[in-house]
Amino acid sequence: MDPLEEHYLGVTRRRFFGMGAKGMCGAMGGLALSSLLPARLAAAANVDGSVTGAGHVPGVHFRPKAKRVIYMHMEGAPSQLDLFDYKPGLRGRFDEDLPDSIRQGQRITGMTSGQSRFPVAPSLFRFSRYANNQDGAWLSELMPHTGAMAKEICFVRSMHTDAINHEPGITFFQTGNQQPGRPSFGSWISYGLGNANANLPAFVVLISQGFGNMQALSARFWGSGFLPGEHQGCKLRSAGDPVLFLKDPPGVSRADRRRFLDMVVELNQREMARSLDPEAATRIAQAEMAYRMQMSVPELADISGETEETLNLYGPEVRKAGTFASNCLLARRLAERGVRFIQLYMRGWDAHNNLPGEIRLQSAAVDQPQAALLQDLKRRGMLDDTLVIWAGEFGRTVYSQGTLTETNYGRDHHPRCFTIWMAGGGIKPGVTVGTTDDYSYNIVDTPIDVHDLHATLLNLLGMDHERLTFRSEGRDFRLTDVLGKVRPELMA
Amino acid sequence: MSDAIYQFIGRLHPMVLHLPIGLFAGLMIAETWWAIRKAPADRALRRVLVWMTAFAAGMTAAAGYILSEEPGYTGNTVTLHMWLGFAVVAVLFVAAVFASLPKASRAYALTLILGTAVLVPTGHFGASMTHGSDFLFEPFRAIEPPMLDAPPVSNEPLLEAAVPVDGNPQPAVVPSAFTTEVEPILAAYCLSCHGPTKQRGSLALHTPTDIFRGGKSGSLVVAGKPEESELYRRLVLPMEDEKHMPKAGKPQPSTEEIEAIRRWVEMGAAMEAGVKGAEPEKPTTVAEIPKAPAAPAIIEPSKEAIALLKGRLVHVEVIDPASRGLWIDFAGAAVIADAELAKLLQPLSSHVLELRMAGCDVGEATAAVIGSMPKLERLDLSRTPITIEQVRLIAAVKSLQRLTLVGNAGLTSEDVEGIRTSREPPLVIDIGGPVAAAEKPIETEPPVTFAKAGQAAAASAKLEPINAVCPVSGAPVDTKFAVLHEGKIVAFCCEKCAVSFWEDPAKFVVKAK
């Protein structure tokens, strides 16, 4: 028998059938099983940190507009009515009941089903109109810095989603499906485009704690699902060492580390040949990456080289590790160093009660840094090939959850319409896309769902969302599942 | 090897199936003969024939199942054919059993009839897969339209058209890219299922009208946009995708052929042959044979040069698959000296579209190489020791659109300004200087006040009092003392009257009106 054939079939078939290789039944059974063997049999780790397996070669499908993504996820769902969706007419409807013609029989969530009334709670924040490339963008007094950057930003007011709660909502936004198990957006980008800097992971996650009601963040939001393990997000910690156990212990020199690593890599390669386990290739790639990160991560986190002017741009919190401001600065530094997907999480937007107080604290923490990030990218010539996305997982209701007073209210989850904004990377700058009705409850025109958003973003990154697939469990999966249309309204 | 044997067995199916068909036909002829002649059936012969037919059918079905595992055998027809085939085998074995039993001749006859009934559709679906479902009756249908609308062009007419015998210069007919490149590809890989004989998915590709009409999935070609044209997209979908064309298992076009189709769509998907020169021309000589519009040949960038760069942890990526344009980023690389940088970049200079060399040791040699890059569009030379003369040299590259010079100690903003305006269109230069002060908003709404629906009118009410005489005392009003009552401003002469009114408005309301 051909030795290569032996190699591909031998181990699995023998283990299952316990027969000799030459038996006809063994051959037929083995052939049937060969389609079950993973595609990464010939996987090999390359010197630049990439892993080539049988099949997929990373690369764009056509010329991209954006090369990297900075995605700021506002976990908890920020209230669009108090930030972006200006509805002055609601001020005259304070404490009115939400009309049935607007609600159209939508199910009330478990949290608010105990309420006897659903009083309309207009926003108590003053909105201003900032110049953009249309007739101005309205933003509330909570985000003046962001408003000043309105000429670069595309506000999408007509986003909608299917999920009603945080876990499925964030999972849907990140993986294209409400049930867990699929790779995240960043993993797809890492798989589809590959790494641009061999010393850093392609997908980095930075989390900042919030001031309002916080929900859990699961590690699978940046997991790689069924994609090979090296595409998962690498979370940098906010305090202490950005990556645990990266530093060599005292007494171990870098040369020692290299020799140790060479031995580990060889053992893993033998394991790969013996058991055909594709994750052995991942271990090799990650070990090599960790070795390089020993030098690159301290250099990344050291902001002493930044000018005073730059640090002031991001606000007073920028020097405190773990704040949103510090993470924005790190995001810019990561973008400069070629990291493909930088995911920021800002927790604490889930204001079911005490919304005005909580949202003031939250907005104060994010407004200046996010605008500074846009400005910093722009003046370094990086904004036009970096996609910046700011999004929650859904919106908030126009009716108040809990007691409504003139100075306090809460809002429940609202998936039917919400606002996100994007900038850079081929997005049409300075426009507002989509309109909601006067209660910010239903979408009036240009509804855009999460699959469409993913398809459009992948298109800007140079990939056809129907071509970027991965075969798992007998099916070709893709980020957009079986849906998604590219939306030219969002593209420049 | 055994993989190949396995496949071979499966591929015997179209051959082996003739055996049970033949045996079954023989069996039916024998049965019919015995029935007509009313002669006692030769039971031994019957048993032999029916058991052989059953076993032969079994082998055929097994081979057929193995064949169905090859890629490309999906769809309703295959499923129907397979299950009906299994049914044929089952019925034949039952018939064989009945033939061997002493008193089962009626059951046997019925089973044979059932077997025929199942065999006919099995055969029909099987033949549909290989010959198309209309194969038998196709000759009875109308004649197909002619193959092409464009005038027939051979390889030689350029010469004839360009230098006609009668000396009258005629416009030379230049065969279009469609005729020379795309049409042969379609003929080789597509027309067997999407042509005059078969139109899978209601799609035909043998006439230009049909190509643009498209089929069940809509139109095929969006001129100028290969990425939106189904004709191209289906060629580049992954092989496992059901929509990939040609179907897996059939011959696949080569990369060059797919590229030819992509180019043709990108250049406008023109069908007609172009006509060179509307005005009368001098007869061209043999040396000036007009060529077909030359599609730009794709030159691959040097693999060795890319490997050398990648070995130094430089990121090299094909960012424009159509032209193999490269993006080269030195962000992850170690420090490399100027001379070596130049040597590494030189072999790829005709392919570089975007180049990021922030923090690199860019000097004379590298600047010269960059200055000779014909397609360079974006360049980042931040924090490099580059001088203003070198920047001027680089700015002369016509294709350059954007230059980033953040943190370059050796340059002043006046120098940079000079370069920015030195060429048309002006070069976009980012120097990362301090940002301008934030813009103030155009307008801000008035302070927020809430009102219930009915009360909204109060906000827009006039501030003039509705009365001139105090309703409590009858004296002239002093507008300083006014009360908002039911959306109207009521004025009073003094504070005391205002308080009285406030406590019991009903008493004075009539007077207020």
Interface residues (C-beta under 8 A of the other chain):
Chain A: M1 D2 E5 A27 M28 G30 L31 S34 N46 V47 D48 G59 V60 H61 F62 R63 P64 K67 P88 R91 G92 R93 F94 D95 E96 P122 S123 L124 F125 R126 F127 S128 R129 Y130 A131 G136 E141 P144 H145 G147 A148 L193 G194 N195 A196 N197 A198 N199 L200 S296 E309 L313 E336 R337 G338 A371 Q375 K378 R379 R380 G381 M382 D384 D385 E406 G462 D464 E466 R467 T469 R471 D476
Chain B: M1 S2 D3 I5 Y6 E227 R233 V236 L237 P238 E240 D241 K310 G311 L313 H315 E317 V318 I319 D320 P321 A322 G325 W327 D329 A331 G332 A358 R378 D380 S382 R402 L403 T404 V406 V428 D430 I431 G432 G433 P434 V435 A438 E439 K440 P441 I442 E443 T444 E445 P447 V448 T449 F450 A451 K452 A453 Q455 A456 A459
